Amino acid sequence: MPHTATLEIQKSRFIGWCAHIEHGDDAEQLIARARAHYPDASHHCSAFIAGPPGDDQAIGFSDDGEPGGTAGRPMYQVLEGSGLGRIACVVIRYFGGIKLGTGGLARAYGQTVSELLADLPTREYIPRRRVALDLAFADEQPARDWLARHEGVIADAAYHAEGVTLAVDWPLDAAADLAELDARLNGRLTIDSGKV
């Protein structure tokens, strides 16, 4: 469920939704959900940053029928200034009968996104790469214990006659740290980043 906030400005109701995304397609899905949930709304304006904070390659915004530059861009500017990435916002507007003007619209859409972000729970994103760890059966549990205490996230385990292959998502900037695990296993660990 998306994080939400609602504002009423000059009798117009602005309902904001935001959610974590990995790709631009995820933003499109959030927009489609908002349209389905509020089919009678006047506008479903949006903005997203699908990449890391500061990435200007995987972005998008839409005024959805509001005057050009009065909704999507102000929403995006708030997102851009927040230092967050992998986030999408939709602001649903129910027109209240009073025209806000272009400046008023831009402020209302930006303010709605600011309200959304004010109490948004966040988490740190750590870029990872997938590596395969080939282990003997006897080394699996010690390896799992070690990975749990460090930053390795086990994505899959494949069992075979020689032992087990763990597919591990490992932080990009911590490549050398697997040497410690290998030392604990007396050099029996085989690391293969091309296998998975």
Disulfide bonds with the S-S distance in Angstrom:
none
